[in-house]
């Protein structure tokens, strides 16, 4: 217990030093816009007998509006492998969190075609939890704090190496078992990285890329795609996502990253370039209005 208390105190001290070094204590509002590139590897099924490993870079955008301590808005837009872009906004205002457009109600019962009141409530809770966790990830990475309604406990883990940089590692434990490791550069005291460990059964996307009016050919091609998905299924495994904050620049007295690199199990899967920051600029409170709801 004594060691744990010491680690909690040490974590608080380091966070305070890092926030002071970056100028975060003076931040009341923060707005930024970024361009993203996601690097996707997938299997292209082009015929019943031809399957090719392929890759694609998908473009996207992120727009963040933070109004501490309790109003946050995060809009994300990205291309997809199917060629269409998707967009959604997550909003947190006090204790309420929601998504626009809202999530579609999921069935949690054995018959996925049947939806009941419990499914609506669980979908609503899932949407609230996802929005809070996503926004807390961004606010923690950019400003070393979480929203007032997203409780987090921090404790010092020790010294860790991040791409040759010595960092102080701090465990951040949030609601419902959420766990992240915050990495602070020991030389600059600035946020260097944010790591998340999770267990999931991941597999490469399998996409049919064939264009013909031959019904039998297309039927057999889609059958091959189903076979590929089944054959490449794996049991849940441990994975680690690391956000690496790079190229810090001081803007209006606040030091912020200009680039973010995201890796999955050591491989780069996304890069984010921030092209605009606004610090302590007025925000319209109506942009944070709304209420949680789901789509049927």
C-alpha positions as a Markdown table, in Angstrom:
| # | Residue | x | y | z |
|---|---|---|---|---|
| 1 | Unk | 0.0 | 0.0 | 0.0 |
| 2 | Unk | 2.8 | 2.4 | 0.8 |
| 3 | Unk | 4.5 | 1.8 | -2.6 |
| 4 | Unk | 1.2 | 2.3 | -4.4 |
| 5 | Unk | 0.6 | 5.6 | -2.5 |
| 6 | Unk | 4.1 | 6.7 | -3.5 |
| 7 | Unk | 3.5 | 5.8 | -7.1 |
| 8 | Unk | 0.2 | 7.8 | -7.1 |
| 9 | Unk | 2.0 | 10.8 | -5.7 |
| 10 | Unk | 4.9 | 10.5 | -8.1 |
| 11 | Unk | 2.4 | 10.3 | -11.1 |
| 12 | Unk | 0.6 | 13.4 | -9.9 |
| 13 | Unk | 4.0 | 15.3 | -9.6 |
| 14 | Unk | 5.1 | 14.3 | -13.1 |
| 15 | Unk | 1.7 | 15.2 | -14.7 |
| 16 | Unk | 1.9 | 18.6 | -12.9 |
| 17 | Unk | 5.4 | 19.2 | -14.2 |
| 18 | Unk | 4.5 | 18.1 | -17.7 |
| 19 | Unk | 1.4 | 20.4 | -17.8 |
| 20 | Unk | 3.5 | 23.3 | -16.6 |
| 21 | Unk | 6.2 | 22.6 | -19.2 |
| 22 | Unk | 3.7 | 22.5 | -22.0 |
| 23 | Unk | 1.7 | 25.5 | -20.8 |
| 24 | Unk | -1.5 | 23.4 | -20.4 |
| 25 | Unk | -2.5 | 25.1 | -17.2 |
| 26 | Unk | -3.5 | 28.2 | -19.1 |
| 27 | Unk | -5.7 | 26.4 | -21.6 |
| 28 | Unk | -9.4 | 26.9 | -21.4 |
| 29 | Unk | -10.3 | 26.0 | -25.0 |
| 30 | Unk | -8.4 | 24.2 | -27.6 |
| 31 | Unk | -9.4 | 23.7 | -31.3 |
| 32 | Unk | -7.4 | 21.7 | -33.8 |
| 33 | Unk | -7.9 | 20.3 | -37.3 |
| 34 | Unk | -5.9 | 17.4 | -38.8 |
| 35 | Unk | -5.5 | 15.3 | -41.9 |
| 36 | Unk | -5.1 | 11.6 | -41.4 |
| 37 | Unk | -3.7 | 8.7 | -43.5 |
| 38 | Unk | -4.6 | 5.1 | -42.6 |
| 39 | Unk | -2.5 | 2.3 | -44.1 |
| 40 | Unk | -4.7 | -0.7 | -44.7 |
| 41 | Unk | -3.6 | -4.2 | -45.8 |
| 42 | Unk | -6.4 | -6.4 | -47.2 |
| 43 | Unk | -7.1 | -9.5 | -49.3 |
| 44 | Unk | -8.5 | -8.7 | -52.8 |
| 45 | Unk | -10.7 | -11.6 | -54.0 |
| 46 | Unk | -10.8 | -11.1 | -57.8 |
| 47 | Unk | -12.1 | -14.5 | -58.9 |
| 48 | Unk | -13.0 | -17.9 | -57.4 |
| 49 | Unk | -9.3 | -18.8 | -57.9 |
| 50 | Unk | -7.4 | -15.6 | -57.6 |
| 51 | Unk | -6.8 | -13.9 | -54.2 |
| 52 | Unk | -4.2 | -11.1 | -54.0 |
| 53 | Unk | -2.7 | -9.3 | -50.9 |
| 54 | Unk | -3.2 | -5.6 | -51.4 |
| 55 | Unk | -2.8 | -2.3 | -49.6 |
| 56 | Unk | -4.4 | 1.1 | -49.7 |
| 57 | Unk | -4.0 | 4.5 | -48.0 |
| 58 | Unk | -7.3 | 5.9 | -46.8 |
| 59 | Unk | -7.5 | 9.7 | -46.2 |
| 60 | Unk | -9.5 | 11.3 | -43.4 |
| 61 | Unk | -10.0 | 14.4 | -41.2 |
| 62 | Unk | -10.3 | 15.1 | -37.5 |
| 63 | Unk | -11.8 | 18.2 | -36.0 |
| 64 | Unk | -11.5 | 18.6 | -32.2 |
| 65 | Unk | -13.0 | 21.2 | -29.9 |
| 66 | Unk | -12.2 | 21.1 | -26.2 |
| 67 | Unk | -13.8 | 23.4 | -23.7 |
| 68 | Unk | -12.5 | 22.5 | -20.3 |
| 69 | Unk | -13.6 | 21.1 | -18.0 |
| 70 | Unk | -16.8 | 19.5 | -19.4 |
| 71 | Unk | -17.6 | 20.3 | -23.1 |
| 72 | Unk | -15.9 | 18.4 | -25.9 |
| 73 | Unk | -16.6 | 17.7 | -29.5 |
| 74 | Unk | -14.7 | 15.3 | -31.8 |
| 75 | Unk | -15.6 | 14.9 | -35.5 |
| 76 | Unk | -14.0 | 12.2 | -37.6 |
| 77 | Unk | -14.3 | 11.5 | -41.3 |
| 78 | Unk | -12.5 | 8.8 | -43.3 |
| 79 | Unk | -12.6 | 7.0 | -46.6 |
| 80 | Unk | -13.4 | 3.3 | -46.6 |
| 81 | Unk | -12.2 | 0.4 | -48.7 |
| 82 | Unk | -15.6 | 0.4 | -50.5 |
| 83 | Unk | -14.9 | 3.9 | -51.8 |
| 84 | Unk | -17.4 | 5.7 | -49.7 |
| 85 | Unk | -16.5 | 8.1 | -46.9 |
| 86 | Unk | -18.0 | 7.9 | -43.4 |
| 87 | Unk | -18.3 | 10.6 | -40.8 |
| 88 | Unk | -19.5 | 10.9 | -37.2 |
| 89 | Unk | -19.3 | 13.3 | -34.3 |
| 90 | Unk | -18.9 | 12.4 | -30.6 |
| 91 | Unk | -20.0 | 15.0 | -28.1 |
| 92 | Unk | -19.5 | 15.1 | -24.3 |
| 93 | Unk | -21.3 | 17.8 | -22.3 |
| 94 | Unk | -21.1 | 17.2 | -18.5 |
| 95 | Unk | -22.2 | 13.7 | -17.8 |
| 96 | Unk | -24.0 | 13.2 | -21.1 |
| 97 | Unk | -22.2 | 11.8 | -24.1 |
| 98 | Unk | -23.6 | 10.9 | -27.5 |
| 99 | Unk | -22.8 | 10.3 | -31.1 |
| 100 | Unk | -24.2 | 12.0 | -34.3 |
| 101 | Unk | -25.4 | 10.2 | -36.3 |
| 102 | Unk | -26.5 | 7.9 | -33.4 |
| 103 | Unk | -25.6 | 4.2 | -33.3 |
| 104 | Unk | -28.1 | 1.7 | -34.7 |
| 105 | Unk | -29.7 | -0.5 | -32.1 |
| 106 | Unk | -27.9 | -3.8 | -31.8 |
| 107 | Unk | -29.6 | -7.1 | -30.8 |
| 108 | Unk | -27.7 | -8.8 | -28.0 |
| 109 | Unk | -30.0 | -11.9 | -27.9 |
| 110 | Unk | -29.6 | -15.3 | -29.6 |
| 111 | Unk | -31.9 | -14.1 | -32.5 |
| 112 | Unk | -30.2 | -11.1 | -33.9 |
| 113 | Unk | -33.4 | -10.2 | -35.8 |
| 114 | Unk | -35.3 | -9.4 | -32.6 |
| 115 | Unk | -34.7 | -6.2 | -30.7 |
| 116 | Unk | -36.1 | -5.4 | -27.2 |
| 117 | Unk | -36.0 | -2.6 | -24.7 |
| 118 | Unk | -32.9 | -4.1 | -23.1 |
| 119 | Unk | -31.1 | -3.9 | -26.5 |
| 120 | Unk | -31.9 | -0.2 | -26.8 |
| 121 | Unk | -30.5 | 0.5 | -23.3 |
| 122 | Unk | -27.4 | -1.5 | -23.9 |
| 123 | Unk | -26.8 | 0.2 | -27.2 |
| 124 | Unk | -27.2 | 3.6 | -25.5 |
| 125 | Unk | -24.7 | 2.6 | -22.8 |
| 126 | Unk | -22.3 | 1.4 | -25.4 |
| 127 | Unk | -22.6 | 4.6 | -27.4 |
| 128 | Unk | -22.0 | 6.7 | -24.2 |
| 129 | Unk | -19.1 | 4.7 | -23.1 |
| 130 | Unk | -17.4 | 4.7 | -26.5 |
| 131 | Unk | -17.8 | 8.5 | -26.9 |
| 132 | Unk | -16.4 | 9.2 | -23.4 |
| 133 | Unk | -13.4 | 6.8 | -23.9 |
| 134 | Unk | -12.6 | 8.2 | -27.3 |
| 135 | Unk | -12.7 | 11.9 | -26.2 |
| 136 | Unk | -10.8 | 11.0 | -23.0 |
| 137 | Unk | -8.1 | 9.4 | -25.2 |
| 138 | Unk | -7.7 | 12.6 | -27.2 |
| 139 | Unk | -7.8 | 15.0 | -24.2 |
| 140 | Unk | -5.2 | 12.9 | -22.3 |
| 141 | Unk | -2.9 | 12.8 | -25.3 |
| 142 | Unk | -3.1 | 16.4 | -26.1 |
| 143 | Unk | -3.5 | 18.1 | -22.7 |
| 144 | Unk | -2.7 | 15.4 | -20.1 |
| 145 | Unk | -6.1 | 15.6 | -18.5 |
| 146 | Unk | -9.5 | 13.8 | -18.9 |
| 147 | Unk | -12.9 | 15.4 | -18.9 |
| 148 | Unk | -14.4 | 16.2 | -15.5 |
| 149 | Unk | -17.0 | 13.4 | -15.9 |
| 150 | Unk | -14.5 | 10.7 | -16.9 |
| 151 | Unk | -12.7 | 9.7 | -13.7 |
| 152 | Unk | -9.2 | 8.4 | -14.0 |
| 153 | Unk | -6.6 | 7.2 | -11.5 |
| 154 | Unk | -2.9 | 7.5 | -12.2 |
| 155 | Unk | 0.1 | 5.7 | -10.8 |
| 156 | Unk | 3.8 | 5.7 | -11.7 |
| 157 | Unk | 5.1 | 2.6 | -13.4 |
| 158 | Unk | 8.8 | 3.4 | -14.0 |
| 159 | Unk | 11.1 | 4.3 | -16.9 |
| 160 | Unk | 10.3 | 3.0 | -20.4 |
| 161 | Unk | 12.1 | 3.4 | -23.8 |
| 162 | Unk | 10.1 | 4.8 | -26.7 |
| 163 | Unk | 12.0 | 4.7 | -30.0 |
| 164 | Unk | 15.2 | 5.6 | -28.2 |
| 165 | Unk | 13.7 | 8.2 | -25.9 |
| 166 | Unk | 13.7 | 7.7 | -22.1 |
| 167 | Unk | 10.2 | 8.2 | -20.8 |
| 168 | Unk | 8.4 | 8.2 | -17.5 |
| 169 | Unk | 5.5 | 5.7 | -17.8 |
| 170 | Unk | 2.2 | 6.4 | -16.0 |
| 171 | Unk | -0.7 | 4.0 | -15.8 |
| 172 | Unk | -4.0 | 5.7 | -16.3 |
| 173 | Unk | -7.0 | 3.6 | -15.2 |
| 174 | Unk | -10.4 | 4.8 | -16.2 |
| 175 | Unk | -14.0 | 3.7 | -15.9 |
| 176 | Unk | -15.1 | 0.2 | -16.7 |
| 177 | Unk | -11.5 | -1.2 | -16.8 |
| 178 | Unk | -10.1 | 1.2 | -19.3 |
| 179 | Unk | -6.3 | 1.2 | -19.0 |
| 180 | Unk | -3.7 | 3.3 | -20.9 |
| 181 | Unk | 0.0 | 4.0 | -20.4 |
| 182 | Unk | 1.0 | 7.7 | -20.7 |
| 183 | Unk | 4.7 | 8.3 | -21.7 |
| 184 | Unk | 6.3 | 11.6 | -20.8 |
| 185 | Unk | 9.7 | 12.5 | -22.3 |
| 186 | Unk | 12.2 | 12.7 | -19.4 |
| 187 | Unk | 14.3 | 15.3 | -21.2 |
| 188 | Unk | 11.5 | 17.7 | -22.3 |
| 189 | Unk | 8.7 | 16.7 | -19.9 |
| 190 | Unk | 6.3 | 16.8 | -22.9 |
| 191 | Unk | 3.8 | 14.0 | -23.8 |
| 192 | Unk | 5.7 | 11.5 | -26.0 |
| 193 | Unk | 3.3 | 8.7 | -26.4 |
| 194 | Unk | 0.1 | 6.9 | -25.3 |
| 195 | Unk | -0.2 | 3.1 | -25.3 |
| 196 | Unk | -3.3 | 1.0 | -25.1 |
| 197 | Unk | -3.3 | -2.8 | -24.8 |
| 198 | Unk | -6.3 | -4.8 | -25.8 |
| 199 | Unk | -7.3 | -8.4 | -26.6 |
| 200 | Unk | -9.2 | -9.0 | -29.8 |
| 201 | Unk | -9.5 | -11.5 | -32.7 |
| 202 | Unk | -8.2 | -9.4 | -35.6 |
| 203 | Unk | -8.0 | -10.4 | -39.2 |
| 204 | Unk | -7.2 | -8.7 | -42.5 |
| 205 | Unk | -10.2 | -7.4 | -44.4 |
| 206 | Unk | -11.4 | -9.5 | -47.3 |
| 207 | Unk | -12.9 | -7.5 | -50.2 |
| 208 | Unk | -14.4 | -8.8 | -53.4 |
| 209 | Unk | -12.9 | -6.8 | -56.3 |
| 210 | Unk | -14.5 | -8.3 | -59.4 |
| 211 | Unk | -16.8 | -6.7 | -61.9 |
| 212 | Unk | -18.8 | -8.9 | -64.3 |
| 213 | Unk | -22.4 | -9.7 | -65.1 |
| 214 | Unk | -21.7 | -13.5 | -64.9 |
| 215 | Unk | -23.9 | -14.5 | -61.9 |
| 216 | Unk | -22.2 | -17.8 | -61.4 |
| 217 | Unk | -18.7 | -16.2 | -61.5 |
| 218 | Unk | -19.8 | -13.6 | -58.8 |
| 219 | Unk | -21.5 | -16.3 | -56.7 |
| 220 | Unk | -18.4 | -18.4 | -56.6 |
| 221 | Unk | -16.2 | -15.3 | -56.0 |
| 222 | Unk | -18.2 | -14.3 | -52.9 |
| 223 | Unk | -18.1 | -18.0 | -51.8 |
| 224 | Unk | -14.3 | -17.8 | -52.0 |
| 225 | Unk | -14.3 | -14.6 | -50.0 |
| 226 | Unk | -16.3 | -16.3 | -47.2 |
| 227 | Unk | -13.8 | -19.2 | -47.2 |
| 228 | Unk | -10.9 | -16.7 | -46.9 |
| 229 | Unk | -12.6 | -15.0 | -43.9 |
| 230 | Unk | -13.2 | -18.3 | -42.1 |
| 231 | Unk | -9.7 | -19.7 | -42.8 |
| 232 | Unk | -8.0 | -16.6 | -41.5 |
| 233 | Unk | -10.0 | -16.3 | -38.3 |
| 234 | Unk | -7.9 | -16.3 | -35.2 |
| 235 | Unk | -8.6 | -16.5 | -31.5 |
| 236 | Unk | -8.3 | -13.3 | -29.4 |
| 237 | Unk | -4.7 | -12.2 | -29.0 |
| 238 | Unk | -2.9 | -9.4 | -27.2 |
| 239 | Unk | -2.3 | -6.2 | -29.2 |
| 240 | Unk | -0.7 | -2.9 | -28.5 |
| 241 | Unk | -1.6 | 0.5 | -30.0 |
| 242 | Unk | 0.8 | 3.3 | -29.5 |
| 243 | Unk | 0.2 | 7.0 | -30.3 |
| 244 | Unk | 3.5 | 8.8 | -30.8 |
| 245 | Unk | 3.4 | 12.6 | -30.4 |
| 246 | Unk | 6.0 | 14.3 | -32.6 |
| 247 | Unk | 7.3 | 17.7 | -33.8 |
| 248 | Unk | 6.1 | 19.8 | -30.9 |
| 249 | Unk | 5.7 | 23.5 | -31.6 |
| 250 | Unk | 4.7 | 26.3 | -29.2 |
| 251 | Unk | 1.5 | 28.2 | -30.2 |
| 252 | Unk | 0.1 | 31.0 | -28.1 |
| 253 | Unk | 2.4 | 29.8 | -25.2 |
| 254 | Unk | 1.2 | 26.2 | -25.4 |
| 255 | Unk | 3.5 | 23.4 | -26.8 |
| 256 | Unk | 1.6 | 21.0 | -29.0 |
| 257 | Unk | 2.4 | 18.2 | -31.4 |
| 258 | Unk | 2.3 | 18.8 | -35.1 |
| 259 | Unk | 2.3 | 15.2 | -36.1 |
| 260 | Unk | 1.0 | 11.9 | -34.6 |
| 261 | Unk | 2.1 | 8.4 | -35.6 |
| 262 | Unk | -0.1 | 5.5 | -34.6 |
| 263 | Unk | 1.4 | 1.9 | -34.5 |
| 264 | Unk | -0.3 | -1.4 | -34.0 |
| 265 | Unk | 2.1 | -4.1 | -32.7 |
| 266 | Unk | 5.0 | -2.0 | -33.9 |
| 267 | Unk | 3.7 | -1.4 | -37.4 |
| 268 | Unk | 2.6 | 2.1 | -38.5 |
| 269 | Unk | -1.1 | 2.0 | -39.3 |
| 270 | Unk | -1.9 | 5.8 | -39.3 |
| 271 | Unk | -0.3 | 9.2 | -39.5 |
| 272 | Unk | -2.0 | 12.4 | -38.5 |
| 273 | Unk | -0.8 | 15.9 | -39.5 |
| 274 | Unk | -2.3 | 18.8 | -37.5 |
| 275 | Unk | -2.7 | 21.8 | -39.8 |
| 276 | Unk | -4.5 | 24.2 | -37.5 |
| 277 | Unk | -4.5 | 25.0 | -33.8 |
| 278 | Unk | -6.5 | 27.7 | -31.9 |
| 279 | Unk | -5.8 | 28.2 | -28.2 |
| 280 | Unk | -8.3 | 30.0 | -25.9 |
| 281 | Unk | -10.6 | 31.1 | -28.7 |
| 282 | Unk | -14.3 | 31.6 | -28.0 |
| 283 | Unk | -16.6 | 28.6 | -28.7 |
| 284 | Unk | -20.3 | 28.6 | -29.3 |
| 285 | Unk | -22.0 | 26.6 | -26.5 |
| 286 | Unk | -24.8 | 25.5 | -28.9 |
| 287 | Unk | -22.3 | 23.3 | -30.7 |
| 288 | Unk | -22.3 | 21.1 | -27.6 |
| 289 | Unk | -26.1 | 20.9 | -27.4 |
| 290 | Unk | -28.0 | 17.7 | -27.9 |
| 291 | Unk | -29.1 | 14.5 | -26.2 |
| 292 | Unk | -28.3 | 10.8 | -26.3 |
| 293 | Unk | -30.4 | 8.8 | -28.7 |
| 294 | Unk | -30.1 | 5.7 | -30.9 |
| 295 | Unk | -31.3 | 4.7 | -34.3 |
| 296 | Unk | -33.9 | 1.9 | -34.9 |
